[in-house]
Amino acid sequence: MIYARFSCNRQREASIEDQLRVCREWCAREGYEVAAEYCDRAVSGRTDDRPEFQRMIANAGESEIVLVYMMDRFSRGEYDAPIYKRELATHGVKLVSALEQIPDSPEGIIYEKLLEGLAACESRKTAIRTKRGMEGNALKCKTNGVRIFGYRRNEDDEYEVDEAQTAWVREAFALRLERMSMNAIAREFARRGLRTRKGNPCGQAMVQQMLRDRRYTGRYEWGGIVREGGMPAIVDEVTFMEVQGIKCHKQRSSESWGDFALAGTALCAECGRNLQGVSGRGRNNVKYEYYSCPGSCVRNIRREELEGSIASALRGLLGDRSEALQIANMVAERADTAEVRARRRQAEDSLRAAERGLRNILNAIEQGVIAPGVNERIAELEKQQARARYDLEAITDERIDPERFADFLQCGTALDDATLLKAFVWQAVVSEDEILVTLNYD
């Protein structure tokens, strides 16, 4: 049996044919007949999740040898290679390389182990080089193969605006500013024929992703690398902020905001009850609006007086760069809580335990000790390793950059009073003498 493989889509299909040709020539020269050929295309050798590879292992008893172009075509995984070689050996099948002459002697065992180690090392070096190359691309604001609705890739692998898709994005933001729900926007877009990348009608998830994606403001993001202005902006920062303000309001309270921006957030300092927005008509049909305590603990306060004073104070606070930075630093420090630190330690401990377990299994295999269920245990440990690495990266990505957060805060000064209050005020405790405001940074 012949097994051939290449790793990624950038390699030529001819690579498989070249491997098969060399292997067929070897069989003809050595007097073997080819019973079957198994080929995996664009699949990494670091994993055993390869359809043709697994089929070849299952049918191994039907042949005397499994022939590969080079040993690294069989596997680049330091854990998988010895396991599957031993499985072949239990069927009396030998693994042979067409190009690498491995002597059938004690020295040959050492040479084969050396080839396995070199293959695993080269695979990891390739992964590091690939990641380094992609990070270099990200620093230049390249797409790195990431597709975003509203953009297309140009000849320089940079994002440029796709006018047809951009129209949908801008309309989604405009409709949301008119207080249309995300579900209603999705239904309207689906009715007019907008579909997801998989061909399904536009749904609420697609609209939600549009409205929350900060990259539409021109902010390039990839793997923790951020470049403001690194791609064309589809919506301006103020529009994006206004839409986020609507979102914050919806998440914070199940009550209708009505026309009162502080409904659900303004409290009486005496009794702790929510101040109610009251409106009516007076003489000459003049409309009056004010906030009122249900227990009459504090005097009625005119709506424009309460909302205007808080909005004015907010603009003064956020407009001062040093104040905005001070707030941003405080939020960044508070975000790194004991809970976050505990999660980080837990992920690090889990990663170390998985790596230690994999090393122990490899040592046992090299000494000829294979326990039942070893494949399942390796798969379980590799999943634990991958999950721990993902958790560590996610915790790192959650860290707040004070400079960027301060920029975000200062954009709030351009919002109208109602949107500013809904976006930034978590609670306003009102007494006769003062108003104590707690800001929302979620």
C-alpha positions, 0 to 999 in steps of 0.5 A: 500500500502507498500513502501520500499526503501534502499539507496545505492548499498552497502546495501543488496537486502535482505534489501527490502525483510526484510522491506516487510516481516515486513510490510506484518506481520503488515498488517496480524496482523492489518487486512489489505490487501496489495493492492500494493507494491512499492520498490526503490532500491539504491535511497537516501531518501533525494530526491523525484526523486524516480520512485516507490515513485512517482508512489505510491503517484500518486496511493495513493487514491486507499488505506487507508494507506501507510505502511513503515518499518520506517518513514525514508524509506518514506523520509529523506528530511526535505522539502519533508516529510511534503509536501507528507504527506499532499498530502496523507492526501488530499486523506484521506490516512494515513502514518503508520510505522510498527515499530514506534508506533506513537499515534494519538494525539497532542503528536504524531504530535510532536513525528512524527516531531521529527522522521522526524528531526532525519531522516534528521539529520542522512541523513546529518551526513551520507553524511558528514561521507561519504565525510570524508571517501572519503577524507581520501581515497583520502589522501591515493591515493585510487580510490574512484570509479573514473575510468581513461582510462589507469588504473585499480583498484587493491585489495587495491583500488589503481590505477595500470597500465592497460597495454592494455589501457596504450599502447593507451595513450602512442601512443596518446602522441607520435603521438601528438609529431609528430604533428598529429592532435587530430582528425587524432589520433582519426580517426586512433584509431577508425579505429583500434577498440578503443571504449569509455566506452559507446561503441562508437568509439574513437572520438576527445573528448576522445583523447583530454581528454587523452592529457590534463589529468595531472594524466598520469604523476603520479599526483593523484587528487580528490576533490581538494586533490593533491598528486604528485607521488600518482599513476603510471606515464604513461608518463613523465612530459617533454613529457606531457609539450611538448604536452601542448606546441603544444596545446598552439601554436594551440590556440594562433595563426591561422597561421602556425608556420612553422619552426620559433618558434616565428612566430606570437609572435615576433613584431617590436618595431617601427611599431608593425607589426609581424616579418616575418620568411624568409629563402633561399639559398645563395652561395654554397647552404647554407640555411639562416634563419632570422626574418625580419620587413616588414617595414624594421624598424629594421635589419634582425635578424638571427633566431638562434640568436633571438630564442637562446637568448630568450630560454637561458634567459628563461632557466636561469629564470625558472631554478632559484627556487626563480625566479620560485616561484616569478613568480608563486606567482605573477600569483596566485595573479593575478588569484584572480582578482576582477572578481573572487571575484565578482563571489565568492560573487555572488555565496555566495549570491545565496546560502544564498538566496536559503537556506533562501527561503527553510527555509521560505517554511518549516516554512509555511508548518509546520504552515499549509500554502501550496501555489500552486506550492510549489513543483516547487518552492522547486525544483527551490530553491534546484537547485539554492542551488546546482548550487551555491555550485558547483560554489563556489567549482569550484572557489576554485578549480581554485586557483593556488598553487604557489609551484606546479606551480613553479614545472610546470615552472621548468619542462620547462627547459628540453624542446627543444628551439622551444617547450620552446618558443611556450609554454612560450612566448606570445609576443617578442617585438624586437628593435635594442637595446633590446628584451622585452618578455611577458610570457604566463602562461595560 
